[in-house]
Amino acid sequence: MVYQSSTAWVCAVSVATVWTSPDSPREIDAPGLENPVKLNKWLEQLPFEPRLDLCDGNRVQTQLLYGEQVHVEEINGEWAKIIALWQPSKKDERGYPGWVPIAQLKEVVRPSNFGYAKVVSSRAQLFSQDRTPLMVLPLNTILPILSEDDPFTVVQTPDGEALLYNDDIEKAPSIEAFRKGDGLDVIASASKFLDLPYFWGGMSTYGYDCSGFSYNMLKAHGHFIPRDAGDQAKNGKEISVEDSTAWQFGDLLFFAYEEGKGKLHHVGIYYGNGQMIHSPHTGKSVEIINLKGTVYEKELCAVRRYVNNEGAMI
């Protein structure tokens, strides 16, 4: 018999950044390490060079959303070495590894079996039982359901029982059972984030990186895919790179250096009509572009499909 603990570690802030090591954060990153986290303050004070260094300096790995379960491997002072269990990765068969301030995690009693609520709004207000605003939760935050009562659903959070408006959430009996949307659903959700600034490692509506954007737009419609572009390009259904007439809304397009023959470095979402919606790189924002005549046209190296137009997993 496999022993399962009665408790689980979860993210205890709206968005927690997963760092490469405890030495990765700089003084300027302090607002992003706190509980409650001060995301807006952190992002507003990050000019271009420090933002770029999150990538170039190999400082940030990914991010967690409120209530997201992790496996804690080690606690070292004020830091915890974790595995993000809901983010598949070749880096670890269990999920995505990295380091998080222990203050942004909490050990809680494992959730009940009443199902889950997933935030489907870009951002949703979480309320206390007396209707006091607690925090703002980004798209795809998933929390266990305790009870339902129009217009609210009572959810289990790291900080106790709380309320979410029914209009802001979708409900399912399990993490895997959320409705499977189709390609049109995916690009409709992606379009809501046009002009959202790119953020390396970003996994929330405060800023996405390229693969965080594709991961979350598919997650928003019931499809859990690998976290990183390299892993995403090796899964799903392979679609012809040469035959663009075979591409469908919501397919993932992958790009590599050396005109598609070198290292894979980017992913976007096919928007139809020869267009792609993507989160390009530091200093730019989510945009829709025509592939023809761009560097991406030459660098295209793979096309993968995770959804179809009937809304079923391929």
Order of alpha helices (4+ residues) and beta strands (2+ residues): beta-beta-alpha-alpha-beta-beta-beta-beta-beta-beta-beta-beta-beta-beta-beta-beta-alpha-beta-beta-alpha-alpha-beta-beta-alpha-beta-beta-beta-alpha-beta
